[in-house]
Amino acid sequence: MNELIEDFIGNAFLVLALLILVMAGMDFNFSIGIGAIAGQIGIIMVVNWRLSVFVGLLAAVAFATLFAILFGILTGVVLNKARGYEMIASLFVGYAGNGIYQFV
């Protein structure tokens, strides 16, 4: 029962995150990949520094937000240069970002 509740809560957060993306009109292939990378970087930093639970949560959110803003600005620059081909460009950005992240 405990695992079921944990899975339900985890999936609920994922659904809430997806609702925000859909309402903002962002593409899944770009938004989820780049946002997940930013979130994972925040979590990796917190785990590496061995912060306590509450401080670690706040730090992970802060770092993930900063990286998401940085990645969003960089992606916005790329998508502005690819006017008319945003869908293809966002797919490329998502795949390229994921490849670079996995390489690192």
C-alpha positions in Angstrom: 0.0 0.0 0.0 2.9 2.3 0.8 4.4 1.9 -2.7 1.1 2.4 -4.3 0.7 5.8 -2.5 4.2 6.8 -3.4 3.7 6.0 -7.0 0.4 7.8 -7.1 1.9 10.9 -5.6 4.9 10.8 -8.0 2.5 10.4 -11.0 0.3 13.2 -9.6 3.3 15.6 -9.7 4.1 14.5 -13.3 0.5 15.1 -14.4 0.5 18.6 -12.8 3.8 19.4 -14.5 2.4 18.2 -17.9 -0.8 20.3 -17.4 1.2 23.5 -17.1 3.1 22.6 -20.3 0.0 21.9 -22.2 -1.7 25.1 -21.0 1.4 27.1 -22.0 1.3 25.6 -25.5 4.8 24.1 -25.3 5.8 21.0 -27.2 6.2 17.8 -25.2 9.3 16.6 -27.0 11.2 19.8 -26.1 9.7 20.9 -22.8 9.8 17.6 -20.9 13.3 16.7 -22.0 14.9 20.0 -21.2 12.8 20.5 -18.0 13.7 17.0 -16.8 17.4 17.7 -17.4 17.2 20.9 -15.4 15.4 19.1 -12.5 17.9 16.3 -12.5 20.9 18.7 -12.4 19.3 20.3 -9.4 18.8 16.9 -7.7 22.4 15.8 -8.5 23.8 19.0 -7.0 21.8 18.5 -3.8 22.7 14.9 -3.4 26.4 15.7 -4.1 26.4 18.3 -1.4 24.5 16.0 1.0 22.1 18.7 2.1 19.3 18.0 4.7 15.8 17.2 3.5 14.1 20.6 3.7 17.2 22.6 2.7 17.9 20.1 0.0 14.4 20.4 -1.4 14.5 24.2 -1.5 18.0 24.1 -3.1 17.0 21.5 -5.7 14.0 23.7 -6.7 16.2 26.8 -6.8 18.9 25.2 -8.9 16.4 23.5 -11.2 14.6 26.8 -11.7 17.8 28.6 -12.6 18.9 25.9 -15.0 15.4 25.8 -16.6 15.5 29.6 -17.1 19.0 29.3 -18.7 18.0 26.4 -20.9 14.7 28.2 -21.8 16.6 31.3 -22.9 19.1 29.3 -25.0 16.3 27.3 -26.6 14.3 30.5 -27.2 17.3 31.9 -29.1 17.5 28.7 -31.3 13.7 28.7 -31.9 13.7 32.4 -32.9 16.3 31.6 -35.5 14.2 28.7 -36.8 11.0 30.6 -37.5 8.5 28.5 -39.3 10.2 25.3 -38.4 9.7 25.4 -34.6 8.4 21.9 -34.3 11.4 20.3 -36.0 13.9 22.6 -34.2 12.3 21.8 -30.9 12.7 18.1 -31.6 16.3 18.6 -32.4 16.9 20.7 -29.3 15.3 18.1 -27.1 17.2 15.2 -28.7 20.5 17.2 -28.7 20.1 18.3 -25.1 19.3 14.8 -24.0 22.3 13.4 -25.9 24.7 16.0 -24.4 23.2 15.4 -20.9 23.7 11.6 -21.2 27.2 12.1 -22.5 28.2 14.3 -19.5 
